[in-house]
Amino acid sequence: MKKAKMIFWTLILFLSISLLSSQWSLRTDPLIFSKQVISLKGSWQRHHQTYTTVLPANIKDNNVLEIISLTDAFTVEVAGQEIYHSPGTNAATAAIWIRLPSQAGGKILSVIDHGRSRDLRKQLNNTAYIGTVGSLQYRMFMNNLYAMLFFLFTVIVTLAIAYIDLHARYRRSETKGLNTALHLAGFIFCSGVWILTDAQVLQLVTTRAGSVAMLSCIAFFMMPIFFLRFVDKILPGQKSFQVMELLFIINLMMAIVLQLTGLFSIYRYVILEHLMILVMMIIVVIAISSKGSLKQNKIRFGCILYFMCYITGLLLYYINPYNRLYAMTICLGVLLLSLKCIAAWYDQYLDEFEAIAQNQMLEKMAYIDALTGLGNRSAFERDWQCLQKDNTAFIMFDINGLKQANDTYGHHIGDLLITSGAKLIQESFKALGQAYRIGGDEFVVIIKNSHEAAIKTCLQKFEQSMNKQKIIHDIPVSIAYGVAMADQEKDLEALYRVADERMYHKKQMQKEGMQ
């Protein structure tokens, strides 16, 4: 299944690049800024495949005619004189800007359709405007401001989610593939790309209207794929999600192939994608309703809101596809769904973070001595496995008089004696190695890659500090120690035994000296 998906994604990438490059020749002219715009709505008449209107008498020279979404071949004439001819485009939302001849006011404007027989009057009534280059640019900018703001929102959210996820995985030293957060980021980012490229605002900065339009279609077809992957991570084990994901991948490939071969327009094929998205939302809502947790119900609620906005947007689109209200409505649905998905992901992230913190705490407790904070015997045995004899030294320690302190003053004084000794050992040798408590009053320091002179210097400072240190009731902190260095024995076990024997020998001498 994974290999099949890899093949699908490779083909989609190749076909997408091919589709974008095939639209490279379609260009539109970017405009500059100003104000007044005249609508030609309600003035068009049809004569077979020719649509005519009378230009306003008061239009000034150098005005521009704006027409949106004419994908078939057409010709524009003023008073019978051809001023523009298009062989047809694949940019259904692109604005075509056509400069009108001087003194065009009051003359007949004709649009001749050379494509399929269909009524363009409604389309021209909704998309034909006249104005200066700046006025049309300003109108386009303001009409598409929502798309730019939504795209900015998706970019910020995508980067934030990706940063949080990658930072968390770095801290956990994970190298797994894409997971829940990045699938969510992919869905949100594709949503932003679709909304931005479906609008006309990019024509203010680029003339590649055909490529922009194809990018819009690809982003729209990719959205449900990332969404299903995200939902499958949130609610795993649902085969229906995987089946739907595969269908959406196949549908995307088919749409690209049909567009590239010219067999079928991707804009007419998108109706199948609309129906599949509606089915997907129903499946997700049912699956979460039957098996989802309280946190996952946030996605269900987001799906319901998106479903309502999507249905409304589709109705608006098929009633009047030239009004941008449908895009704004679907954009609102995507925004609400994204917010709910972010909330569900963040809840899951907090749960995972809490579980990781608990595991780390348990792991720490397993290798840390609770009384002294040093490594315990388990930690010593774990680190022993990584030692090499030729650069290792051991220092064994044993606290003198612990039993007497327990018997005379109580175990709380004995514990204080142990903690004081552990602190003294840690502070004296932390620059050289790692200290462990391996028994009741027994400690060991493992030293790697240190010279004999440095070890002797630390031992001298250790003895000086020990002679000055006392605890409650003027009980001195007396600790016997024994050292074994790497050049003195043949293996680690023997080295360890030598340090232990020397420590007991010193302990006996200290005991005899006290007597």
LINNORJO-V959085 format. One record per helix or strand of 3 or more residues. SS is the DSSP state (hx for helix, st for strand). FROM is the first residue (numbers start at 1). TO is the last residue. If there is no record, write none. Layout:
# LINNORJO-V959085
SS & FROM & TO
SS & FROM & TO
This chain:
# LINNORJO-V959085
hx & 2 & 22
st & 37 & 39
st & 45 & 47
st & 50 & 54
st & 64 & 68
st & 74 & 78
st & 81 & 86
st & 95 & 99
st & 108 & 113
hx & 121 & 127
st & 129 & 131
hx & 133 & 143
hx & 145 & 171
hx & 180 & 198
hx & 201 & 204
hx & 209 & 234
hx & 239 & 261
hx & 266 & 291
hx & 297 & 319
hx & 325 & 367
hx & 377 & 384
hx & 389 & 391
st & 392 & 399
hx & 402 & 409
hx & 411 & 429
st & 433 & 437
st & 442 & 448
hx & 452 & 468
hx & 472 & 474
st & 479 & 484
hx & 486 & 488
hx & 492 & 514
